[in-house]
Amino acid sequence: TRKRKREKREDEKQREEEMKDKRPEKKKKIDNETSKTQEEIKKRSEKTKGIIQTNEDFPKSYNEDVVFKNFPHRDIEAFHRYLTLVAAKPEEYAEQIFYHNEDFVVMYHPLAKSSKHLLVVFTNPPAESLDALKKRDVEKLQQAYFLAQKIVSHLRAIDPYNPILDDPRMKFYDTFRIGMLGIASFNGLAIHIVSQDFDSMHVHRKIHYQSYNTPVFHSLKRVIKTLKSKGEITINPVYMKQVRSSKKFVCNRCGS
């Protein structure tokens, strides 16, 4: 019995010594992982330095509680007239406006499909629709794209951490998309600035998601490139409707 007790004490002592030897290694491993994480954060910070920055011309916060009085939800023609009125007299719709200047009016989307969704409306539209744009309109679109990029930068700066938008599977500029719809819910030309979380009470139909995550959505960068090379944008309404009503959903983050 004494012999067994002695052996047991020796075994326990040996295990304790082994554990002591492993502790520095474990601590070293944790320190290495922490250092690696800090390096990744630093690299990411350096990569986005100069990209994420606030702009004094824009609001200090994004208003998620905008009230749209007498807004024509289901009337396409009335929706177009409403946007025209806002673009013509932005001072009368101050609560619904994010920013405006002589050339553009940036308003909160009345039926936002994401946590952050803005519409860039031209005060003097270069065309009535996406497929009516020509090569001569490239300069105006480039101005709109530059403004939209500054707004994205500002939105990321005033909301520095968003668990949805900071998904590591998404590249920085993929957290927001800037573009136009091949099939729009209203007439007229407007550019969407939309975050890719699609966390909104207005996303309750298949087409609400598909419109922004299929070829129905034309990135403004690609529109400009196409106009420069081909001089026009070709839209196939039949194909667009088929894509939009497709049963297959694709994750806008991992692609599955």
C-alpha positions in Angstrom: 0.0 0.0 0.0 2.8 2.4 0.9 4.6 1.5 -2.3 1.5 2.4 -4.4 1.0 5.7 -2.5 4.6 6.6 -3.2 4.3 5.7 -6.9 1.1 7.7 -7.1 2.8 10.8 -5.5 5.7 10.4 -7.9 3.4 10.2 -10.9 1.5 13.3 -9.8 4.8 15.2 -9.3 6.0 14.1 -12.8 2.7 15.3 -14.3 3.1 18.7 -12.6 6.6 19.1 -13.9 5.4 18.2 -17.4 2.6 20.8 -17.1 5.1 23.4 -16.0 7.3 22.7 -19.1 4.2 23.0 -21.4 3.0 26.3 -19.9 5.7 28.5 -21.4 5.1 26.8 -24.8 1.3 27.5 -24.5 2.0 31.1 -23.5 4.4 31.5 -26.4 1.7 30.1 -28.8 -0.9 32.5 -27.4 1.5 35.4 -27.7 2.4 34.4 -31.3 -1.4 34.2 -32.2 -2.0 37.6 -30.5 0.9 39.1 -32.4 -0.3 37.7 -35.6 -3.8 39.1 -35.1 -2.3 42.5 -34.3 -0.2 42.4 -37.4 -3.3 41.6 -39.5 -5.2 44.4 -37.9 -2.3 46.8 -38.6 -2.0 45.7 -42.2 -5.7 46.1 -42.7 -5.5 49.5 -41.1 -2.6 50.6 -43.3 -4.5 49.2 -46.4 -7.6 51.3 -45.7 -5.7 54.3 -44.5 -6.8 57.3 -46.6 -9.8 55.3 -47.8 -11.9 55.4 -44.6 -12.2 59.0 -43.7 -14.9 61.4 -42.6 -16.0 64.4 -44.7 -17.3 67.6 -43.2 -19.7 68.1 -46.0 -21.7 65.0 -45.0 -23.8 64.4 -41.9 -22.1 63.1 -38.8 -24.5 60.2 -38.5 -26.7 58.1 -40.8 -30.4 58.7 -40.0 -32.2 55.4 -40.0 -35.5 56.9 -38.9 -36.3 59.1 -41.8 -40.1 59.7 -42.3 -41.4 59.9 -45.8 -44.7 61.7 -45.7 -47.2 61.0 -48.6 -44.6 58.8 -50.3 -46.1 56.9 -53.4 -45.0 53.3 -52.5 -46.6 51.4 -55.3 -47.0 54.0 -58.1 -44.0 53.9 -60.4 -44.9 57.2 -62.2 -45.5 59.0 -58.9 -42.2 57.7 -57.5 -40.4 59.2 -60.5 -42.2 62.6 -60.0 -41.3 62.4 -56.3 -37.6 62.0 -57.1 -37.8 64.8 -59.6 -39.3 67.1 -57.0 -36.7 66.2 -54.4 -33.9 66.9 -57.0 -35.4 70.2 -58.0 -36.1 71.5 -54.5 -33.9 69.6 -52.0 -34.3 72.4 -49.4 -38.0 71.5 -49.0 -37.1 67.9 -48.3 -34.2 68.5 -45.9 -35.0 65.6 -43.5 -34.9 63.1 -46.4 -31.7 64.5 -47.9 -28.2 63.1 -46.9 -26.3 65.6 -49.1 -26.8 67.8 -52.1 -24.8 70.2 -54.3 -25.5 71.9 -57.7 -25.2 68.6 -59.7 -26.5 65.9 -57.3 -29.0 65.2 -54.6 -28.2 62.2 -52.3 -31.3 61.1 -50.5 -32.2 58.3 -48.2 -33.9 55.5 -50.0 -37.6 55.5 -49.1 -37.7 51.7 -49.3 -34.1 50.9 -48.1 -33.0 47.4 -48.8 -30.0 47.5 -46.4 -29.0 49.1 -43.1 -27.5 51.9 -45.3 -29.1 52.6 -48.7 -28.9 56.0 -50.5 -30.0 57.2 -53.9 -27.9 59.6 -55.9 -30.2 61.7 -58.2 -29.0 64.0 -60.9 -30.3 67.6 -60.7 -29.9 67.6 -64.5 -30.2 63.9 -65.6 -27.9 63.1 -68.6 -30.5 60.5 -69.7 -33.9 59.1 -68.7 -32.7 55.5 -68.1 -29.6 53.3 -67.9 -29.9 52.0 -71.5 -30.3 55.6 -72.8 -26.8 56.6 -71.6 -24.2 57.4 -74.2 -20.4 57.9 -74.3 -20.9 61.7 -73.9 -22.3 61.0 -70.4 -19.2 59.4 -69.0 -17.8 62.6 -67.4 -21.1 63.2 -65.5 -21.1 59.5 -64.3 -17.5 59.8 -63.2 -18.4 62.8 -61.1 -21.2 60.8 -59.5 -18.9 57.8 -58.9 -16.3 60.0 -57.2 -19.0 61.5 -54.9 -20.4 58.0 -54.1 -16.9 56.7 -53.2 -16.5 59.7 -50.8 -19.8 58.9 -49.2 -18.9 55.2 -48.8 -15.7 56.3 -47.1 -17.6 58.6 -44.8 -20.2 55.9 -43.9 -17.5 53.5 -43.0 -15.7 56.1 -40.9 -18.8 57.1 -38.8 -19.6 53.4 -38.3 -16.1 52.0 -37.9 -17.1 48.5 -36.7 -20.0 46.6 -38.2 -19.9 42.8 -37.7 -21.8 42.3 -40.9 -19.8 44.7 -43.1 -16.5 43.7 -41.6 -16.8 40.1 -42.6 -13.3 39.0 -43.5 -14.6 37.2 -46.6 -15.5 40.5 -48.2 -13.1 43.0 -49.7 -13.3 46.6 -48.5 -15.2 48.0 -51.5 -17.5 45.0 -51.6 -19.0 46.0 -48.3 -20.9 48.7 -50.3 -22.0 48.6 -53.9 -22.5 51.6 -56.2 -24.6 51.1 -59.3 -27.9 51.1 -61.1 -30.6 48.6 -61.7 -31.3 47.1 -65.1 -34.9 46.9 -64.1 -35.8 49.6 -61.7 -38.9 50.0 -59.5 -39.3 53.5 -60.7 -38.6 55.5 -64.0 -35.7 57.8 -64.2 -31.9 57.6 -63.6 -30.6 57.1 -60.1 -27.5 55.6 -58.6 -27.7 53.3 -55.6 -25.2 53.3 -52.7 -26.1 50.2 -50.8 -24.4 48.2 -48.0 -24.2 44.5 -48.5 -25.9 43.3 -45.2 -29.5 43.6 -46.6 -30.7 43.9 -43.0 -34.0 45.8 -43.7 -37.7 45.4 -43.1 -38.3 46.2 -46.8 -36.5 43.0 -47.9 -39.5 40.6 -47.9 -39.6 39.4 -51.5 -37.2 37.4 -53.5 -36.7 40.2 -56.1 -35.7 42.6 -53.3 -32.5 40.6 -52.7 -32.0 39.4 -56.3 -32.1 42.9 -57.8 -28.9 43.8 -56.0 -27.0 40.5 -56.1 -27.5 39.4 -59.7 -26.6 40.9 -63.1 -29.7 43.1 -62.7 -27.5 45.4 -60.7 -25.0 47.2 -62.9 -22.0 48.6 -61.0 -21.3 52.2 -61.9 -17.7 51.4 -62.5 -18.6 48.8 -65.1 -21.2 51.1 -66.7 -18.5 53.8 -67.2 -16.1 51.2 -68.7 -18.7 49.9 -71.1 -19.7 53.4 -72.3 -16.0 54.2 -72.9 -15.5 51.1 -75.0 -18.9 50.5 -76.7 -20.6 53.9 -76.4 -23.9 52.4 -75.0 -25.5 50.1 -72.5 -27.6 47.2 -73.8 -30.4 45.9 -71.5 -32.3 42.7 -72.1 -35.5 43.1 -70.1 -36.6 39.5 -70.6 -33.3 38.1 -69.3 -33.2 40.6 -66.4 -36.7 39.5 -65.3 -35.7 35.8 -65.5 -32.6 36.4 -63.5 -34.4 38.5 -60.9 -37.1 35.8 -60.4 -34.6 33.0 -60.3 -35.1 30.4 -57.6 -31.4 30.1 -56.9 -30.0 32.4 -54.2 -26.3 33.1 -54.0 -24.6 34.4 -50.9 -23.1 37.8 -51.6 -20.2 37.0 -49.2 -19.0 33.5 -49.7 -20.6 32.9 -53.2 -22.3 29.6 -52.2 
